[in-house]
Amino acid sequence: MPSKIGLPSAFDMRNNIFKNFQTSVFQKYFENDYYSKLRELAEQSKKRQAKLKEVLVRLNQKFEYFHENGWLVPDQLDIDNLDNINSPEDASKYMENNLTGGSNLLLLTLNTCLDQENLPDNARELLGNVINSLKKDYSNYKVMLPTIFSVIDCIIKERLSEFIEKFSYVNKKTIGDLKEKTDQQKSRTQKDLFYLYQSSMAINILSTKYYPLENSKEDTSLTRNSVAHGSFDYTKYTVSDFAKVVLLIEHILRLREFLEE
């Protein structure tokens, strides 16, 4: 009598076929469901990204209104006030109206700078002296530009010089090299998020306005060299001019984080 070992019965074969059929059907169903869920999530993500992009484009445009006249956006500016900025004139008017008085964005900004952990100790001492002097007499800002530029030079030397090849001291070339490094980082960063990093814009402003690569020795405009060498025309100097330089401190302190990304 032939052995039946290893020969499945018709009943077993039917059950195996049915079981395999069930597995393949359920697996296919769940796979289809899984991918449909992924597609659904992807669509939701695209909508969120589109909304985020729309918001960022609008914010970038408002930030540009500030940048056009040499301003950076202070951290203390809330979203409600930002919504009311719809032109470069609006931006300048807001800043000039709030630098002193009840809002006093200038002192708030200086105190924000003073509280940042990565501020070098000697720069912290200088800023503390500036704040105390302004509290005693606001007109003291007239003689503080050299101190503010010293603070900026100190921050660049102590916190950013490692990103500059063959660094020796802070000058126009240093700022130009730092701008080049920042622009390289910008190319690797999502374009729509760039202007949220105002530290990058701070370097742009420094390189084009305050440490320009080309300017006449007789130039009386506000630059780091004209202030240091005594050729700056202080008769045209305002608290707004002072505040524009102060706001740079608040943002270049964060440039290290941007460059390290």
Secondary structure by P-SEA (a helix, b strand, c coil): cccccccccaaaaaaaaaaaaaaaaaaaaaaaaaaaaaaaaaaaaaaaaaaaaaaaaaaaaaaaaaacccccccccccaaaaaacccaaaaaaaaaaccccccaaaaaaaaaaaacccccaaaaaaaaaaaaaaaaccccccccaaaaaaaaaaaaaacccccccccccccaaaaaaaaaaaaaaaaacccccccccaaaaaaaaaaccccccccccccccccaaaaaacccccccccaaaaaaaaaaaacccaaaaaaac
